């Protein structure tokens, strides 16, 4: 009998292959070439730099979370672990980077794998916080003048209304989450009652995040550190939206920053879906359809999806492989360790390109 993990990998491969074929089949190659020929190299390079900077910010946040347990950890060491994890997530199935990242951090920073995994769960919770902040930013700054027709006006109103509603409600829920988690295990019974309002799978995932977050707080009960981590999370997610906005400039797209925020949220939800290594197909179709929603023509939207995939994954994967080689490890060794760790981090909403 196949395991849930292997079934998820199989579903991801089928989904990626199917959507890749659909994406390719609808390409008008002459128009695509013409769209790519007009792309400005300067903004593309800037977007690459911003997306690599995301991993520097993630390493800085991880250092804050590890500070009580591993004060000797350096940002450059954690950056190496972070980009190796990102490369493994891109090139190996089943998000193998989730175990590669804490393993490398344990080697580099001298912290136990269990502690590294616990803070990795905390990172996921902070990423949800950052994601919600971007959603709320979109709702607040989305201009009314982007709508030219009644249908577009209705879309704008709904985006502002529901984006603000979900963003504010989500941030409120996160505030409750943080308050209860900071109180430790004594508040778990209260959180169980709150989580019981949701369906079984969601309840289990939420409780897994809660327990992991509390375990991380056991090593990092530092109010100032929590505020610093929250601030860095805001920077990480706004940095991702800024990279998308910069790429709009590269394509000559006159879209508002709120459209970049909307696209960032769409990407984060997309990469959480089961898919094959490399994020092919699902990522491309999601970006194309998101831009078409903002009235970008299909061919430029496809060109944008291709370039954005390239700047999101190729530079950081190359850096990650170089860091992996420097560590004296191989992808095969990382894959062989998948599932051997006693406390693997539960999957949650990932970062923009992590």
N, C-alpha and C positions, 0 to 999 in steps of 0.2 A: 504494500500500500504506500502510495506516495505521501510525503510529508506536506504540511501546509506551505512550507517555504518553497519546496520544489514546484508545487502547483502554482504559487505566485509567480515564480520565474517563468514557467511555461505560459501562463496568461500574459505576462509582460512581453515575452517574445512574440507571441501571436499578435498582440495589440500593436506593438511597434512595427512589425513587418506589414500588417494590414494597412496601418495609417501611412507608413512610408510609401507603399505602392500607390495609395490614393493620392498622396501629396505629389508624387512624381508624375503620375498619369495625367494630372491636370495642368502640368507646367507647359507654357508656351515658350519654347526654348529661345527663340529669337527675341521675344519681348523680355525674357529674364536676363539675357545677355546685355540687352540695352539698359535695363534697370541697374544691373551691377556695374556697368561701365561708368555710370554717373556718380557712383558713391565716392565721397570725399575721404581720402586716406587719413587726414589729420584727426577728424572726430572719431574714426574707427580706432586709431591708435590710442586716443584719449579714453575711449570706452574700455579698451583692453586694460589700460592702466587702472581705471577705476574698479574693474571687476577683480583684478589681482589685489588691489588695495583692500577689497572686502575680506580677504583671507588674513591680511595683516591685522585688520580690526578684530576679526574673530580670534586670532591668536592673543591679542591684547586683552580681550574679554575673558578668554580662557585663563590667562595668567591671573586676572583678578579673582576668578572663581577658585583657582588652585592655591591662591596666596597663603591661606592658613595652613594647608596640608603640605605644600611644596613651595616655600618662599624662594627657593633657589632656582625655580624654573625661569627660563629666559624667553622673551617673546620670539626670538629667532628660532629657538628649539621647538616651541609650540607651533610656529608657522610651518616648520618642516613637517610636523606630524599632521597638521591640518591639510596641507596641500597633498601629502601622500594619501590621506583618507579620501580627498576629493578625486584624485586620480584613480584610486581603487574603485570608488563608486561609479566612475565613468567607464572603466575598462572591464570590470568584473561584475557578475550578476549578484543579485540578492543584497545589494548595498554593502558589499564587503568592506567598504571604507569605515563602516561603523565600528568594526573591530580593529582595523588597521590603525586608525587614528589613536585610540588609547594605548595600543601596544607600542607604537613608536614613542608616544609621550612618556610611557613608563620607562623605556630605554633611555630616553634623552634627559628627562627631568627627575628621575629617581623616585617617582610617585607610584603607588601600587595601581595595577590595572583597575581594580574595583573602584578606587577613588577617582581615577580618570573617567571611568564609565559613569559614575554618579554625577560628576560635573558635566559630562556630555548630555545627560538628561536635563540638567539645569539649562544648558545652552538651548535645547529644543524649546523649553518653556519660554525663555527669553526671545527666541525667534518668533513664537506665536505672538508675543507682546509687540515685537517690531512689525510683524505683518499687519496686525490690527491698527497700529499707528499709521502705516502707509494707507490703509483703506480709509481711515478717518481723514487723513490729509486730502485724499482724492475727493471725498465728499464735501469737504470744506471749501476747497479752492476751485472745484469744477465750475468753469464759467458758463453762464446761460447762453452766451452768444454763439456757442459751437453748434447750436440747433438752428437749422434753416427751414425745416418742415415741422408740421404738427407731430408726426411720428418721432422725429428726432427730439423735439421738445419733451415729449412724454418720456423718452429714454433718458434724457438728462435729468428730469425730475426724479425718475425712479432710481437712477444711479446715486443722486445726491441724497435722496430720502433713505433708501435701504443701505447705502454705504455708511451714512452717518449712524443709522440705527444699529447695524451689525457691528460697526467699529466701536461705538460708545458702549453697547451692551457687552461686547467682547472684552473691552478694556475694564469695564466694571467687574466682569466675571474674573478677569485676571487679578484684579485688586483683591477680591475675595480669596482667590487661590493663594496669593502671596501671604495674605494675612493669616489664613489657616495654616499654611505650610510653615510660616515663621514660628507658630506656636508649637510645632513639633507633633509627635504622635498623639498627644492628648486631644487634638482636634480631628483626628482621623474619622471618628464615628460621625461627627457632623458632616464631614466631606462625603462619607459613604452615603448618607441620607440625601445629600444634594445630587450626587452622581446617579443615585437610583432612579431619578426622574427621567433619565435617558435610556435608550435601548441598550441591550446587553453588550454588544461589541464596543459601542462608544463608552459605556460605563467602565468596562475592563481597561480600555486604553487610557481613559482619564485617571483611573486609580493607579495604573502603572506609572503614569507621568507624576502623579502626586507622590507616590512612594519613593520614586527615584529622586524627585526634587528634594524631599525631606532628607533622604540619605545624603544628598549633596550638601544640604544646609548643615548637616552634622559636622562636616569638615570646613564649612565656610560660613559660619554664623557671624556675619560681619555686615551690619547695616550700611556702612559707607561703601563696602564692596558691592552690595546689592544695588545701590544707587548707581555706582560706576558702571556695573554690568548693564543696567537698564539704559543708561545714557549711551553706552557703546552699541547696544542693540538698535537704538534709534538711528545712530550714525550708519550702522551696517545696512539697514533697510532703505534709508534715504539715499545712501551711496549707490545701492542697486538701482533705484528708480532714476537717479541722476545719470547713471551709465546708459540706461534706455533712452532717456531724453537726449543725451549726447548723440546717440546713434540716430535718433530722429533727424538731428541736424545733418548727419552724414548723408542721409537719404533725401534731404530737402523737404521733409515732412513738417508741415506747420501745425503740429499737434501740441496741445497744452501739456504742462507738467503733470496735470491730473491724469492724462492718458498714460503717461509713463508709470504713474502709481498704479493705475488699473492693470496695466500689463504686468507689472511686478507681482501683483497679487495673483493674476492668472497663471504666471510661470510657477510660482511657489506651489499652487494647488496642483498644477500639471505634473511637476516632477515627483510629487508624492504618489502618483498612480503607478501601478505595476508596469514595468516596461523593460525592454532589453538594455544591455550595457550600451553606453553611448548616448542614451536619451534620444534615439532616432525616432522620427515619425510622430510620436505623441507630442513632443516639444514643438516640432515644426508646425503641425496642424493647429495646435493651440495658439501659437503666436500669430499665424496667418488669420485665423478666425477672429482673434481679438482685434487685430488692426482693421479687418474688414468692418467690424462693428463700429470703428471710428471713421468709416468711409474712405479708407485707403483701398485703392484698386487691388484686385487679387494678385496680379503679377508683382507689383512693388512689395506687397505684403509677403509674398513668398520669398522674394529677394532679401527682405529684412529678416525673415525667419532664418534663412540660411546663414547670413552674416552674423546675426546675433548668436546662433548656435556656435559658430566658429570662435567669436570673441569670448563667449562664456566658458567654453570647455577646452579649446586647444592650448591657450597660454598656460592656464593653471595645471592642466594635465602634463604638459611638457615640464613645467617646474616641479611638479610632484614626482615624475619619473626620475628627474635628475636627483631630487632629494632621496628617493628610494635607492638609487644606485649608490649614493654617498653613504647611506646607512648599511650597505652591503646586503640588502634584501632584494627579493624578486616578487613579482606579482603572484607567482606560483606558491611561494612560501606564505604570503598573506592569505591566499585562498585556502591553503591547507589548514590554517589556523581558524578559519571561519567556523564558528560553532564550538570551538574548543574552549573559549573563554567562559569562566563560570558565571559571569554576569553581563551578558550582552545588553547593549543599550536598546530600549524599545524604539521602534520607528515612530517618528512624528513628522509634523510639517517641516520640511527641510528648508535650508536657506535658498536664496535666489539661484545660486549655481553650485551649491555644495553637493 
